[in-house]
Amino acid sequence: MISLKIHRRGPEHLVAACDSELLGRTLAEGKVRLTVHRSFYHAEEGDSEALRSRLQMATIANLVGERTVAVAVEMGLVEEDCVMIIDGVPHAQMARL
């Protein structure tokens, strides 16, 4: 499953999503640390279709995990070369200008 949460600020719709099993985990590699906070990434659980639906309206996205990042790559929202690997876990961000 994929954990999803939409954060709205004015015209911006930030979609935070992660592979559900990553919730609460801190990824660390060198000087880079990313904590997958439940409060930021989880309001609902869904599948890849639910994530696709949310990403279609997103102006910004913060994505963590193999399944989650793969959806954004398949949709053409994130280039594979731009995916960062932290502690063996894919992480990507997206912004529509």
N, C-alpha and C positions, 0 to 999 in steps of 0.2 A: 504494500500500500504506500501511498504518497500522502504526506501531511501538507496541508495548504492553509495559507492565511493571506487575506487581502488587507493591505493597509492603505487607507485613502487620505490624501492631503490635497485639498483643492482639486485641481484637474489630474493629479497624479494618482495612479493605481499601481502600487507596488505589490507584486505577487511574491511571497516568500514560500518556498516549497522545498521539501527534502524527502528522501527515502525515510519512511517512518521509523525504521530501526536505528536511525542516527540521532533521534531526539535525545537531548541531554548529553550527548557525547562532545568532547573537546578534541578537535583535530589539531595536531601540532607537527610542524616540520621546520626545522631551523628557527628563524625568528618569526615565522608565520603561525598564528594561532586563530582558530575559528571555533567558537562554541555554538553548537546548534541548540539554542535556547527554545524550549517548548513555547514560551510566551511569544516569541517572534514568528515561529514557523508553523504553529498548530492552532487551527480553529476548526478544521474538519479533515477527514481522511477521504481519499478518493483514488481512482485509478488513473491511468495515463490519459484517458478521454476527459476526465474532470480537469486535469492539469492543462490539457490543450485548450479547453474552453476558457479557463481563467487566463492563460497566457495570451489569448487573442485580444483581450481587453487591457492587458498590462502595458503601462508606459515604462515600468522598471521591473526587473525580476532579480531575485537572489535565490540561487538554486544550488542544492547540495545533494550528491548521491548519484550513483550510476544510472538508475532508472529515470530519475528526475531530469538530470542533465541531458540524457539521451533524447527525451521528448523535445526539448528546446533545440537540440541539434537537428533532429528529424524535421522540425518545423522551419528550419532555416533562420532561427532567431539568434543562434550562437554558432560561431565557427569552431570546429573541433580544435583548431590551433590555438584558440583563445581560452580553452578549458584549463584551469589550474588544477593540479593534483596536490592535495594536502593530506599527508599521512595515508596515502593510497586511495583517497576518496576524491572524485571529481567535484569541482566547484566552479560555477560560472555566474556572471552577472550580465544583465542585458538592460539597455536603455534605448527607448525610441525617442528620437529628437524631432 
